[in-house]
Amino acid sequence: MPADFYAPLPYQSIWMWLGILLLVLVAGWYVWLLLPRARVAAPRTPGPTELETLRSRCLAAIEDTAADADAGRVPEREAHQRLSFLVREFAGAATGLPVTSMTLDELRGEGLDTLAEGIAGIYPSEFSTRHVQPVRHSADLARQVVHAWN
């Protein structure tokens, strides 16, 4: 018999490699299914001491923002935007939720009605190109939300 009689035909090696590939894919799928997954930690809410620290820092930042706006160091519209962000950031730290990117409806859906109402009161000045209400009014709303937080 000739020496090349036992050589595999070209299509036979393709089927062999496809079979090996299929076995590797199936084995990989089983490994993926059976591997333990990293668990996402539940949002952590701060304790009473931490909450008071957050509250005092937020109230100080609200005061600083209002003072900067009064002194003309920050444009009024930017001051309203900062106040809204400060309140959202405080609520996010207090709840562990991504409050800074949530809509008013999403906030209400999470039971954060006071926060949603406070932010809704700041919105007209935050997004308007003309003067709607003084920065002090928005600062008062922001303070009310922070003080009312439990």
C-alpha positions, 0 to 999 in steps of 0.5 A, spaced: 500 500 500 502 507 498 504 511 504 499 516 503 493 511 504 493 512 511 493 520 511 487 523 513 482 526 507 482 534 508 475 534 510 476 528 515 481 533 519 475 539 519 470 534 522 475 532 527 477 540 529 469 542 529 468 536 534 473 538 539 471 545 538 464 543 540 466 539 546 470 545 548 464 550 548 460 545 551 465 544 557 466 552 557 458 552 558 458 548 564 464 551 567 460 558 566 454 555 569 457 552 575 462 557 577 460 561 583 458 568 582 460 574 585 454 577 589 452 584 589 452 587 596 445 590 598 446 598 599 448 600 605 445 605 609 449 609 614 448 609 622 445 614 626 452 617 627 454 617 620 447 620 618 448 626 622 455 627 619 453 627 612 447 631 614 452 636 617 456 636 611 451 637 606 448 643 610 455 646 610 455 645 603 448 648 602 450 654 606 457 655 602 453 655 595 448 660 597 454 664 600 457 664 594 451 665 589 450 671 594 457 674 593 457 673 586 462 668 585 457 663 582 452 664 577 445 663 580 443 657 575 449 654 577 448 655 584 441 652 583 444 646 580 449 645 585 444 645 591 440 640 587 446 635 586 448 636 594 441 634 596 441 628 591 448 626 593 446 626 601 440 622 599 444 617 595 449 616 601 444 615 606 440 610 602 445 607 598 441 608 591 443 611 585 439 618 587 443 622 582 441 619 576 434 618 578 428 621 575 423 624 580 418 619 578 423 613 580 425 617 586 417 617 588 417 610 586 423 608 591 418 612 597 423 618 597 417 623 596 420 629 600 426 628 596 422 628 590 418 634 592 424 638 594 428 637 587 422 639 584 421 645 587 429 647 585 428 645 578 424 651 575 431 655 577 435 650 575 433 649 568 430 656 566 435 661 562 431 666 566 431 668 574 425 664 577 426 664 584 432 666 588 438 662 590 436 662 598 429 659 596 432 653 593 437 653 599 431 653 604 428 647 600 434 643 600 435 645 607 428 642 609 429 636 605 436 634 609 433 636 616 427 632 614 431 626 612 430 620 617 
